[in-house]
Every structure is written in C-alpha cells, then in structure tokens.
Amino acid sequence: MEREEEERGYYYRAIARHFILRRGAPFLLSPREIDLIARWEEASIPLPVVLEGIDRSVERMKKKKRFLGSFSLLLCDGEVQKAYAQHRERLVGASRKALVRDKHKDIMKAIERFLGELPASLAGLKPIFLRALEVMKLEDKGAKEKQLEDLEEALEEKLIEAAGEEERQEVRAWIEREFPGVSGSEREEIFKTALLKFMWEKYRVPHLLTCYY
C-alpha cells in the first residue's frame, strides 16, 4: 500500500508541475482538480498521455487568446480522454504479450540508449543510471521500486546541479515572460521546477519510475 501511495504521489506531482508551468498562477490545484488526477490514475491513464492532453488544451486556449491564469485543469479532461482513446487505438492489434510488457525493460533500454550518447556535461548522472540498471534486476518488487524512487530523487538533484549558466539564464528569461511579478520563495520554487523540466526535456533524460512509461 505504501509503495502504491508513493507511486501515486509521483503521478500527481508530475501532472501538477507540468500544468502549473503551462498555466502560471495560481500555483496550487483545487480539490476538484486533485480529484480529477485521482480519476485519471484510477483509470490507468499513462502519465505521458495526460501530459499530452494538457498540452493540447493549453495550446487550444492560446489560439483563442484566452487568459490562462483562470484556466482550470478540469478543462483538460476532454483532451486527456481523447488522447487516451487514441493511445488505446494504437494498441489495437498489438499482441497480449506487448500489452502486459514489463515496463522496467523499457526503462532499461532507455537508460542504455541514453548512456550510449551521454553528454559530457551530464557525466555526473552516470553512476545513478548504472545503479538503476542493477536495481532493475532485483526480484523483490517492493525493494526495487523503493530504490528506484530514491534514485529518481537523486537524479533530480544531479540534473539541477548539472545545469549550466546559459541554461539557467534561459529559464530565468522564460520565468520573466511567463510569471511577471512573482518574487521571493515562490519564484525560487518555480525556477527550480522549470529548470528541472527544461533539463529533462532538453537532454531527453529517461525517468526511472514506471508511471512515466
């Protein structure tokens, strides 16, 4: 039960971070928005599919030149459901074996590809990924997930440390445009969240948790 709750926590945080960075203030989700994330999780909608639906919704609002500050996550449900339907259609015809694949094998392949092209600036991530490959071989599922969660947190810290000044300046400039007037600890939290997302996407760094796959 504890492992399931922690996995659900990562699912929630990834969605909340992504949506808040796309929308801007307010920086907290409402109880109804949190309930919606719980429904998506209960429906087993993959995290990448949810993020795709959020992006579609935000882009639609931008085209209509709507103010995003009052944009609710609730308005993303339609696009998330469409993205999920398309995801399921792509699985039609796939073998049953493929549908029940071991996601840890997908993660291992992603890690191996990444290490084969590892940028020098991210060399500090290598020990974490090598350890993750060893952890993937554990038979104890609970121990495996717990260690991967710890390694995911270590990976976040190393990514922040590895960010160069040019990358930090690019994120600060983005925050100036998207979050004018925000200052203090709130601005620092936004900067850290945005920088982490920027680094993950720029270098296509693989995640270590199955909820991302």
N, C-alpha and C positions, 0 to 999 in steps of 0.2 A: 504493500500500500504506500509506504514512504517513497519508494522508487517511482511509483506512478505519479505521486503528487509532485515530485521534483521534476519529472519529465514534463508534466503539465505546466509547471512554472516556467520552463524554458519556452514552451509553445506560446504561453501568454506574453512573456516579456519580448519575444521576437516580434510578435504582432503589434504589441503596444509601441515598441520603439519605432518600428517601421511606419506605422500610421501617424504617430505624433511628429516624426520628422517630415513626413509628407504634408501634414495639415498645418503644423505650427500650434500656437496657443489655442485653447488651454492645453496644459501638459499632463493632465490626468484624464483617465477614462471614467465615464459614468458607470453606475451599477448595471444599467441596461446594456452598455457596450461590453462590460465584463461578462455578463450572462450570454451575450452573443458569441463571444470567443469560446465559452464553455460549450455552447451548442455545436460550434464548428468542430471542437475537439471530440465531442461525443459522437459526431457523425463521421469521425475519422477522415476529415478533410486534410490532406497533407499541407504542411506549412507553406511550401513554395506555391501551392495553388491559392491559398488565402492571400499571400502577398501579391500574387498576380492580379487577383480580383480587386484588391485595394488600389493597386497602381492604375488599373483600368478606370476605376471610379474617380480617382483624383484627376486623371487626365481628362475625363469627360467634363468634370466640373470646371477645369481650367479653360477648356474650349468654350464653355458657356460664360466664361469670365465671372464665375461666381466667387464670392468671398469664402475662402477655405477655413477661416477661423471658426465659423459656426457649423462646419461640416462634421457630421456625426459618423462614427464607424457603422452605425445601423444602416446608413445609406449605401454601404458597400456590400451588403448581404446579397443583393441581386446579382452583382458581377461575380461575387465569390461562388455563388451557386452555378452560374453559367460556366465559369472556369472549371468547376468541379465536374460538371456534366461533360465538358469537352475532355477533361482528364480521363474520365471513365470510358468515353468513346474510344480514346486512343488505346485503351487496354482491351477493347473488344477484339477477339481473335487471338489474344496472347495466350500462351499455354498456362495451365493452372500452376505449374511449377514457377513460372515467371511472376505470377500474381502473388505468390507467397514467398518470394525470394528473401534471402537473408540480407537485410539492409546493411549489416556490418560488412558484408562482402563488397557492397557498393562503396562504403566508406573507405575500405582498404584500397580499392582500386583508385579512388580519388586521391588518396594520400600518396600512393606510389607515383601517380602521374605528376602530382604537384612537386614531390621531391626530385623528380627527374628534370624539372625545369625551375628549381628553386632559385629565386633572385638572391644575389649576394646580400642585399640589404635585409633579407628575412632569414639569414642563416641561423639566427637565434631560435627559430621555430623548429629547426630540425630535430633536436632531442625530444621535443614534445611529441612530434609525429612518429618518431621511431618507437617511443614508449607506447604510443597508442596502438601501433601495429602489434606489439607484444600483448597488450591488454586484450585485443580482439580475439586472441586465441584462448582466453580463459573459458572454462566450462561453466563456471558459476556465473549465471546471468546477472544476479544482483551485484556481485563484486565487480563484474565487468562494467555495468552501467555506472556504478558509483565512481570508479576510477576514470571513466571517460568524462563524466561530469566535471571532475576535478581538473582533468587535462584541458577541457574546454575553457574553464575559467583561467587557467594558466595561459592558454593560447590568446585569450582576450588581452591579458596584461602584456604579453610579449608583443602583440600587434600594436598596441598603443605606444610601447617603448620604441618600436622599430620605425614609427612614423618620422619622416624627415621634416625639416623646417618648411620646405616647399609644400609638402602635403598638408602640414598644419596650417600654413597660410591660406591655402586653397579652401580648407574647411572653414577657417575664420571668415574669409570673404563671403562664403556661402551663408554663414550664420548672420552676417551683417545685412545681407539681402533679405533673407527669409525670416529672421527673428529680430527686427529692429526694436530697440528699446529694452530688450531683455538684458539684465545685468546680474552681477553677484554670483551666488552659488548655483542659481538656476541656469545661468549662461554657461558656467563651467560644466554642469551636468549635460547640457545639450551638446557642448563641444566634444566631450568625451564620447558620448553616444554617436554623434555624427562622424567623428574621426574613426571610430571603430568600424562603423558601417562602410565608410569610404575605403578603408584599408582592405576590408574583407572583399568588397566588390572589385576594387582596382586590381588586386592580385589573385582574385578567384581562389581564395584560401578555403580549403574544404573544412566543413564542420565535422565534429566527432560524435554528434548525437543523432539518433535515428529519426527524430522528429523533423529534421531538416531535409529528409530524403523521401 
